[in-house]
Amino acid sequence: MISLQTLSKDDKAVRTQITLTDTLKSHIEDISKQRGESLSEYLRKAAIIRLLLERQEQEDLEKLAKRVVGSISLKDHPEWSSKKKVYNWIRKIREEKG
């Protein structure tokens, strides 16, 4: 998870230029005004939310991978008992899809 301490108010602000469409900028300005925020504050919060969501998604995928690894028995899949058999199995599956 991203440490919110690194995103504290003590962090130095850096001017950044971004490009928005007129419509998107207008929508964001309307919402940010209703909340008493600047456009910059609104966009900073949106960026933090996206960072947190993407980090959580990555952590969830890693947890899933750890659960899956080792859960398949090669004895149950004779096509996977050697590299050559795996290669042939992959070619067969690709031919079926084509």
N, C-alpha and C positions, 0 to 999 in steps of 0.2 A: 504494500500500500504506500502511496506517496505520503511523505511526511508533511503534514500541514504546517509544521514549524518552519519549513523552508519557504513557505508562502506567507510569512507573517507581515505585519504592517511595518516592521523594521527593514524589510527587504527594499532595496533601492529600486525605484521606478525607472524604467527605460522606455523612452519614446519609440513607438513602433508604428509603422505605416501599414495599414491593411486596406484591401479593396472590398467594398460591399456594393451590392446593387442598390439603386435608389429605394426600391420597395422594401428590401430587407432592412436597410438602415432606418427607414421610416417606422417600420414595425418595432424594431428594437428601441428606437428613441421614444415611441409612445409608451411602451411597457416600462422602460427605465424611468421615465418622468413620473409615471404613476407610483413607482416604488421609491422615488426620491433619489435615484442613482444617476450617475453620469453614464454616458455611453461606454466609456472606458471601464468603469466598475462592472457594468453589466457583462461586457465581453470578457473581463478577467474571470468573473464567476463562471461564465459558460465554459471557458477554457479549463478551469479547475475541475468542473464537473466531468468534462470529457476525459481529462487525464485520469481521474478516479475511476470512471467507468471502464476505460480501456485497460487500466491496471488490474481491475477486478476481473475482467474478462480473461486476461492473460493468466491470472492466478487460478481461475476456474478451469481453464484448459490444462494447466499443469497438474492440477489435482485429478482431473479426469484421466490424463495420460498415466499418472502414477497408479490409478486404480486399474487401468486396462492392461498395463505392462505386466506380464506374468500370469494373466488370467486365462490365457488360451493355452491349451495343451496341444503340443505338436502331434501327440499320439492320436488325437481326434481328427487330425487333418493330414492324411498321408501325402497330399500334394506338397506339403511344406517340410518334408523330412530331409531334404537336401537342397542345396542351391540350384542344382540343375532342375529338380522337380518344381521348385518355386518359379524358376524362369519359364518352364513349360506351362505351368498353370496360369501365369500372368498372360503369356501369349494367347492361350486358349480363351481366357476371359475377354481379352481385347478383340479377338476375332469374333466372338459371340456378340459383342456390342456394336461392331462395325457393320 
